[in-house]
Structures are given as structure tokens and as C-alpha cells.
Amino acid sequence: MNIFKKKDRKPRIAFREQRNGVRRYYVEVWSCYESGCMYSQDSVETTSLEEAQELLKKISDKEIIGYGVISTEE
């Protein structure tokens, strides 16, 4: 049984660029809702790409990559 809807995708760094050339970076994660699946913002915005990479690592490290049950029966 697959508990995930659609194909899971890894978090990514996205940006918004202002007219004056300033880029604001943030991390997006893949989420599925009743209306469909899409990327959505999951972090604060920063003007530092290095800080955005750190945010991406923190968010990626929290991802669930497996699950299960450990039997306590003897």
C-alpha cells in the first residue's frame, strides 16, 4: 500500500526577484491536497543564497524516508 499521493518530490530553493534586482530566496516543499499536488513555501525569505541552502538542509533532514513497527513480542 502506498501512503503517498502522486509522486513525491524533493524540497527545492526558489526565489522572487524585485525590480531593483534583489533576490529573496526561500524553500518550497511538495504537498498534496484534495485539489491536487504542488510546491508551497515552507521557510522564511532571505537575501542570502547560503542561508537558503542551510534552510533547505534543515528541512530535508526532517523528511520521513521510512516507517515501520518494531515488535515487542517475545
C-alpha positions in Angstrom: 0.0 0.0 0.0 1.4 3.4 -1.0 0.6 6.1 1.5 1.7 8.9 -0.8 -0.4 10.6 -3.4 1.2 11.2 -6.7 5.0 11.2 -7.0 6.9 12.7 -4.1 9.4 15.4 -5.0 12.3 16.8 -3.0 12.3 20.2 -1.4 13.9 23.0 -3.6 15.1 26.5 -3.3 13.0 29.1 -5.2 13.3 32.9 -5.4 11.5 36.1 -6.1 13.4 38.9 -7.8 12.4 42.5 -7.1 12.5 45.3 -9.8 15.7 46.6 -8.1 17.5 43.3 -8.6 17.3 42.0 -5.1 16.5 38.3 -4.9 14.7 36.8 -1.9 15.3 33.0 -1.6 13.0 30.5 0.2 12.5 26.7 0.4 9.5 25.1 -1.2 8.2 21.6 -0.3 5.9 19.3 -2.4 2.5 18.9 -0.8 -0.7 17.1 -1.9 -4.2 18.3 -1.1 -7.7 17.4 -2.2 -7.3 19.8 -5.1 -4.0 18.4 -6.3 -0.3 18.4 -5.6 2.0 21.5 -5.8 5.1 23.1 -4.3 4.4 25.5 -1.5 6.7 27.9 0.5 7.9 26.3 3.8 10.5 28.8 5.1 11.2 32.4 5.7 12.6 34.5 2.9 16.3 35.5 2.9 18.5 37.5 0.6 21.4 35.1 1.2 21.6 32.0 -1.1 23.9 30.4 1.5 21.3 30.8 4.2 18.6 29.4 1.9 20.9 26.3 1.4 21.1 25.9 5.1 17.3 26.1 5.4 17.0 23.5 2.6 19.3 21.2 4.5 17.3 21.6 7.8 14.0 20.9 6.0 15.4 18.0 4.0 16.9 16.4 7.2 13.4 16.3 8.7 11.8 14.4 5.8 10.4 11.0 6.6 12.1 8.4 4.5 10.8 5.2 6.1 8.3 3.9 8.6 7.5 0.7 10.4 6.7 -1.1 13.6 9.1 -2.7 16.0 7.6 -5.8 17.6 7.9 -6.1 21.3 6.6 -9.6 21.4 9.0 -12.2 22.8 
